Amino acid sequence: MLLVFICLLTSCEWFVSKEVKTRELVEREMLEIDWNEVDAYPLFETCDESASKTEQRKCFEEEVLAKCAKKLKEFDYVFKEGTDPMVQVDFLVDQKGRITVVHIEKDSAINRQMPGFDQIIKESLGTLPNLSPALKRGIPVKTKFRIPIVFNTN
């Protein structure tokens, strides 16, 4: 009877020890994860999901920039010669692949020449084709991107 009681006490300690070790392993693993980098970038249907991360990012960015450029070509705009107004567009791709514009940084020339510029950008990003979200360890995650738009004045 005493032997059974000792076995029960020590087996509980082994169980707690395994739980503590598991928790420590998970905590160590969490510290090692680079949360600023994704394993796979958001992808359009035209992009190859088996491509390298560099190629995935390139495909994603090219598709976004092409869509914005196409929309902007629909509008007439004239800027002073010798200036190349630049815009930085920050947007978020959420866990479901939806795009939301977070911030648009632009100079005053764009505000004067194209007062509805922000809405044009929001519409062009909102009409992008279906998008698969970025993945981190196989889990869909939201990602933030910044794209530059430079207006050619030539």
N, C-alpha and C positions, 0 to 999 in steps of 0.2 A: 504494500500500500504506500509506503514512504517513497519507494522508487517511482511509482506512478505519479505521485504528487511532485516530486523533483523534476520528472520529465515534463509535466505540464507547465511548471514555472519556467523552465529553460526554453521550452518551445515558444512560449509567449515572447520571450526576449529575442529569439531568433526572428520571429515575425515582425516585431517592432524594428529590429535592426535592418531587415530587408526593406521595410517601408521608409526608414530614414535614408538608407542608401539610394533607393529609387528617387526620393525627393531631391537628394543632393545631386544625383546624376541629371535629373531634369533641370534643376537650377543651373548647373554648369553648362549644359547644352544651350539653354536660353541665353546665357551670357556670350556664348560663342557665335550666335547667329548674327549676321550683319543685316540689321533691319533697314539699312539705307539702300540695299541692293535687292532686286527681285531675281528669281530664278528664270522667269520667262516674262517677256514684255507683253503688253496688250497687243492683240493681233486682229487684223482684218481677215476676212475670208480669203483675200488674195495673197496673204502672207503665208510663208511655210513655217509651220509650227516645229518642224524638225531641224530648222536652220539654227545656226549659232546665235547666241544672244546679241552679238553685234549686228548680224544680219536681220534679226527680228526687230531690233530698235530702228535700224535704217529703214526697213519696210514700213514700220509704223509711222515714223516721222515723215517720210516721203508722201505717204497717203494723206496725212493731215495737212502738210504744206500745200500739196497739189489741190486739195479741196478748197483751202482758204484762198489760194491764188486764183482759182477759177471763179470764185464768188467775187473777189475784188476786181477782176477784169471787167465785170459787168458795169462798173461805175467809172465815170470820167473824173479824173482828178489831175490837178496841175500844181506842182510845187516849184518854188524858185530854183533856177538852175544852180548847180553847185552844192545843193543840200540833198542829203539822202536821209529823209526822216525814217527812223527805225521804231518799231513797236516790239515790245516783249509781251507775249500772251502766256499767262499761267493758267493751266487748266488741270482738272482732276478727272481721272478715270476711276470710277468706283468699282466695287466688287461684282457688280452686275454688268459692267462694260459701258455704263452711261457716262457721258462727258458733261462736265460742268465747268464753265469759265469762272476762275477764282479772282483774277486780277488782270487788267490790261494797263501796261505802262507805256505811255506815248507822249510825244512832245506836243507843244501847243499848235504847231503848224497843222497837225492832223486834226485837232479839234476844230480849227478854223475852216479847213478845206473839206473835211468830211465829218460833219457833226453827228451823223448816225453810225460812225465807225464801229463803236462797241457792239451795237445791235447786229451789224453785218457779220462781225466775227462770231458772235454767239449763234447766229443762224447757220453760218457755214459749218461750225463745229457740231451743231445740233442735228444737221442733216447727214452726218457721216454714216457710212454703211455699218451694219452690225459689227460689233467688236467683242472679242473675248477679253476678259480682264487679265491683268498681270497675275502671276502665280508666285507664291513663296512657299516652298515645301509642299507643293501640290494644292495649296489653299488659295482661292481668289482673294486678292488684296487690292486696296485702292492705291493709286500712284499719282504723283503730281509731276507735271511736265511744264517746261517753258520752251516756247518756240519763238524765234525771232522772225519778224516780217520787215523786210527792207524795201522801201519804195524806190524804184529806179527813176531818176528825174531826167534821164537823157532822152 
